[in-house]
Amino acid sequence: MNQLVRPPADLFDTTIGYEDETGVRVAKNLSPEDRERAATLYKLFNGLWGLCVVVGDPGTGKDLFGNYLALQVKRLFPWKRILRDEKPRALFGDYAGLFNDKVLAEELSRMRLVASGRKRSEANIGDALDSAADQWVTEEGEVLLKNSLLYLTELWRYCYNREPHSPMNKTMGAIHKLKRHLDCLIVGTVQLPTELDKKTCLPWVDWKVTCTRSATNPTGFCYYVNKVAYDRRMDVLTNIGQPFSISFDAGLPRSYLGDGKLVLRQNGYRPENEEERVVLTVLRAGVDTYEKLVEVLEAEGDMTEDEILVTVKELKFNRRKRVLDYPCFFGVYNSKSAPQVQTSLRVED
């Protein structure tokens, strides 16, 4: 009697597909507010995959938004790997590693060699680099980028419209094409979307975030997230529907960052007003968290939370004082740091 021969198990794909997903997977033990925030981000960014460009003038908080989003995804969706092109501050916490030339050096060199072996015409060089980039993304790149958030500062360095044949441009184009397969959310900052390549980048952009800074609160920012589509004829990103706004105070103490402690840096500082005197008295009495500080002063004093926050930020951010230190969104990255991607990698003339 003939018996059916069972095929080897490795002939089949047993990983979860799109039709197998059963809802939003978030971190355990989240507060109701954090669960709502997680559901909002998951829905807003289409299941956390796609290409998002963050635009705005210098000083409007582009890098702040990129770090904010990477931090929230890391905290709310711990199964999502975080890749960056620059080192964050220690307050950011663990992340999967750097996505830069050191990671891609061998692959980019291979692309350059493949291209240099062809006839020295723009078409052939472009085709060779396209082929090499596509091959890398579907092999080594998939292992690196699968199920990740990739945060890139100054996105034009990777997809510059005046360097269409650079290895990095070709690589990013291949990544953009496979963003859904990679389950990768790519977030990049840029001042002008017109600096981005119209072949490898702009057609794949899903969202544009416009950055604005509060006129009344020096540490307040508001971001408008728009679903967009690329108009090839007009060469512009056109908005689809109404924007979704994300606002936060980057100077507000965050207890879930680092140890969450308020730390006095100058014990001999003399308060300049009554509010500073009250806040410093409570801190010197042993209170070391913002939540406890607000609780004590609202219950036993006559300061509102707004007054407490203004005083705390004055003690931390005023350059003449620097009396107090605490974890906040400003502390997770260095606003003066340069993207660690520019090296000697070039496409030979």
C-alpha positions in Angstrom: 0.0 0.0 0.0 1.4 3.3 -1.0 2.0 5.8 1.7 2.2 9.6 1.3 5.6 11.0 2.0 5.5 14.1 4.2 7.6 16.9 2.7 10.3 18.5 4.9 9.0 21.2 7.2 11.5 23.8 5.8 9.6 23.8 2.5 6.8 25.9 4.0 6.6 29.4 5.4 5.1 29.4 8.9 5.6 33.0 9.8 2.7 35.4 10.5 1.2 37.1 7.4 -1.0 40.2 7.1 -4.2 38.1 7.2 -3.0 36.4 10.5 -2.7 39.6 12.5 -5.2 39.8 15.4 -4.9 43.4 16.7 -2.4 45.8 18.1 0.4 44.2 20.1 1.7 46.5 22.7 3.9 46.4 25.8 2.5 44.9 29.0 1.4 46.9 32.0 0.7 50.1 30.1 -1.5 52.8 31.6 -4.9 53.4 29.9 -3.4 56.7 28.5 -0.4 54.8 27.0 -2.6 52.1 25.5 -4.7 54.8 23.8 -1.5 56.5 22.6 -0.2 53.2 21.2 -3.5 52.5 19.4 -3.4 56.0 17.9 0.2 55.8 16.6 -0.4 52.3 15.2 -3.5 53.4 13.3 -2.0 56.8 12.2 1.2 55.1 10.8 -0.7 52.2 9.1 0.5 49.4 11.3 4.0 51.0 11.8 5.3 50.6 8.2 5.8 53.2 5.5 7.9 56.2 4.7 7.4 59.5 6.7 9.3 62.7 6.0 9.5 65.4 8.7 9.8 68.9 7.3 10.3 72.3 8.8 12.6 75.3 9.2 15.7 75.1 11.5 14.7 75.1 15.2 11.1 73.8 14.7 11.8 70.4 16.2 12.4 68.0 13.3 14.9 65.9 15.2 12.9 66.2 18.3 9.9 64.6 16.6 12.0 61.8 15.1 13.4 61.0 18.5 10.0 61.3 20.1 8.5 58.9 17.7 11.4 56.4 17.9 11.2 56.6 21.7 7.4 56.0 21.8 7.6 53.1 19.4 10.4 51.5 21.4 8.4 52.0 24.7 5.0 51.0 23.4 5.9 48.4 20.9 9.0 46.6 22.2 8.8 44.0 19.4 9.7 46.8 17.0 13.5 47.1 16.5 14.9 50.7 16.5 17.7 51.6 14.0 19.3 55.1 13.8 22.0 56.9 11.9 23.4 58.8 14.9 24.0 57.8 18.5 21.4 59.0 21.0 22.0 60.1 24.6 22.1 57.3 27.2 18.6 58.5 28.3 17.2 57.1 25.1 18.0 53.6 26.3 18.7 50.4 24.3 18.3 50.3 20.5 19.1 47.8 17.8 22.1 49.7 16.4 23.3 52.2 13.8 22.3 52.2 10.2 25.1 53.9 8.5 28.2 53.5 6.2 29.9 51.1 8.7 27.0 48.7 8.4 26.7 49.1 4.6 30.4 49.6 3.6 30.9 46.1 2.2 27.5 46.2 0.3 28.1 49.7 -1.1 31.6 48.8 -2.2 30.1 45.8 -4.0 27.6 48.0 -5.7 30.3 50.3 -6.8 32.4 47.5 -8.2 29.5 46.0 -10.1 28.7 49.4 -11.6 32.4 50.1 -12.6 32.5 46.8 -14.5 29.9 48.0 -16.9 30.1 50.4 -19.8 30.6 53.9 -18.4 27.1 55.2 -19.4 24.6 56.6 -16.9 22.0 54.1 -17.9 24.2 51.1 -17.3 25.7 52.4 -14.1 22.2 53.1 -12.8 20.9 49.7 -13.8 23.9 47.9 -12.2 23.5 49.8 -8.9 19.7 49.2 -8.9 20.3 45.5 -9.3 22.9 45.4 -6.6 20.7 47.4 -4.2 17.7 45.2 -4.8 19.7 42.1 -4.2 21.1 43.5 -0.9 17.7 44.5 0.4 16.2 41.1 -0.3 19.1 39.3 1.4 21.4 40.9 4.0 19.2 44.0 4.3 16.1 42.0 5.1 17.7 40.5 8.2 18.8 44.0 9.4 15.6 46.0 8.6 12.8 43.4 9.1 10.2 44.6 11.6 12.0 47.9 12.5 11.8 51.6 12.8 14.6 53.3 10.8 15.2 56.9 11.9 17.4 59.0 9.6 18.4 62.6 10.3 18.8 64.8 7.2 17.2 62.4 4.8 18.5 64.3 1.8 22.0 62.9 2.6 20.6 59.4 1.6 18.3 60.4 -1.2 19.8 63.6 -2.6 18.2 64.5 -6.0 21.6 65.7 -7.3 23.2 62.3 -6.6 20.9 59.9 -8.4 23.6 57.2 -8.9 25.1 57.2 -5.4 25.2 53.8 -3.7 23.3 55.1 -0.7 20.6 56.6 -2.9 20.1 53.3 -4.7 20.0 51.3 -1.5 17.4 53.6 0.0 15.3 53.3 -3.1 15.3 49.5 -2.8 14.4 49.8 0.9 11.5 52.2 0.1 10.1 49.8 -2.5 10.1 46.9 0.0 8.9 48.8 3.0 5.7 46.8 3.4 7.5 43.5 3.0 10.1 44.6 5.5 7.4 45.8 7.9 9.7 48.9 8.3 8.7 52.4 9.3 11.2 54.9 7.9 11.3 58.3 9.4 13.5 61.0 7.9 14.0 64.7 8.5 14.5 67.3 5.8 14.0 71.0 5.4 12.7 70.9 1.8 11.1 67.8 0.3 12.3 69.1 -3.1 15.8 68.0 -2.1 14.7 64.4 -2.2 15.2 62.2 -5.2 12.1 62.0 -7.4 12.8 58.4 -8.5 14.0 56.6 -5.3 12.2 58.6 -2.6 9.3 60.9 -3.3 7.0 58.4 -5.0 7.2 56.2 -1.9 6.4 58.9 0.8 3.3 58.1 2.8 3.2 60.9 5.3 4.6 64.4 5.7 5.0 65.9 9.2 5.0 69.7 9.4 6.8 71.0 12.4 5.8 74.1 14.3 7.0 75.6 17.6 4.8 77.3 20.2 4.8 81.1 20.3 4.0 81.2 24.0 5.8 78.1 25.4 9.5 77.9 24.6 9.6 74.1 25.0 6.2 73.4 23.4 5.9 71.9 19.9 3.0 70.9 17.6 3.3 68.6 14.6 0.8 68.1 11.8 0.8 64.6 10.3 -0.6 64.5 6.8 -1.2 61.5 4.6 0.3 62.4 1.2 0.7 61.2 -2.4 3.3 62.2 -4.9 2.1 64.1 -7.9 4.6 63.2 -10.6 3.3 65.9 -13.0 3.7 68.7 -10.5 6.6 67.1 -8.7 5.0 67.8 -5.3 3.6 65.9 -2.3 -0.1 66.6 -2.1 -2.1 66.2 1.1 -4.8 63.7 1.4 -7.5 64.5 4.0 -7.2 66.5 7.2 -3.9 66.5 9.3 -3.6 64.8 12.6 -1.9 67.0 15.3 0.6 65.7 17.9 1.5 68.2 20.6 3.8 67.9 23.6 6.0 69.9 26.0 9.6 68.6 25.4 10.7 70.2 28.7 8.2 68.4 30.9 9.8 65.9 33.3 9.1 62.3 32.2 9.2 59.7 34.9 9.5 56.8 32.5 12.8 58.1 31.1 16.0 57.0 32.9 15.4 56.9 36.7 12.8 59.6 36.5 14.5 61.6 39.3 14.7 65.3 39.8 18.4 66.0 40.8 19.7 69.2 42.3 23.0 70.2 40.7 23.8 73.3 42.9 22.9 73.0 46.5 24.2 76.5 47.3 21.9 78.3 44.8 19.9 81.2 46.2 16.3 81.4 44.9 15.4 84.5 42.9 11.7 84.5 43.7 9.2 82.9 46.0 8.2 80.1 43.5 11.9 78.9 43.2 12.2 79.1 47.0 9.2 76.9 47.6 10.1 74.3 44.9 13.7 74.0 46.1 12.6 73.7 49.7 10.5 70.7 48.8 13.2 69.1 46.7 15.8 69.6 49.5 13.3 67.9 51.9 13.7 64.7 49.9 11.1 64.8 47.2 12.8 63.6 44.0 10.0 63.0 41.4 7.9 65.5 39.5 4.6 63.8 40.2 5.4 63.8 44.0 6.5 67.5 43.8 3.2 68.4 42.2 1.2 66.4 44.7 2.9 68.0 47.7 2.7 71.6 46.5 -0.9 71.3 45.3 -2.0 69.7 48.6 0.0 71.8 51.0 0.9 75.0 49.1 -0.7 77.5 46.8 1.1 76.7 43.5 -0.7 75.3 40.5 0.9 72.6 38.3 1.5 75.2 35.6 3.4 77.4 38.0 5.4 74.4 39.2 6.3 73.4 35.7 7.4 76.9 34.7 9.6 77.1 37.8 11.1 73.7 37.2 11.9 74.4 33.6 13.4 77.8 34.6 15.7 76.0 37.0 16.8 73.5 34.4 17.0 75.4 31.1 18.1 79.0 32.2 21.8 79.1 31.3 22.5 81.4 34.2 21.1 78.8 36.6 21.3 75.1 35.6 20.3 74.3 39.2 18.0 71.3 38.4 18.3 68.3 36.2 15.7 65.8 35.2 14.8 63.5 32.2 12.8 65.0 29.4 12.5 64.6 25.6 15.3 67.1 25.1 17.7 64.8 26.9 17.3 61.7 24.6 19.5 63.2 21.8 22.2 65.7 21.1 20.8 68.5 18.9 24.3 69.5 17.8 25.4 66.0 16.8 26.0 65.3 13.1 24.6 62.3 11.3 27.2 59.5 11.3 26.9 58.6 7.7 29.3 60.8 5.8 32.6 59.1 4.9 34.8 58.6 2.0 32.3 56.4 0.2 31.9 57.7 -3.3 30.9 56.5 -6.8 34.0 56.9 -9.0 33.7 59.3 -11.9 
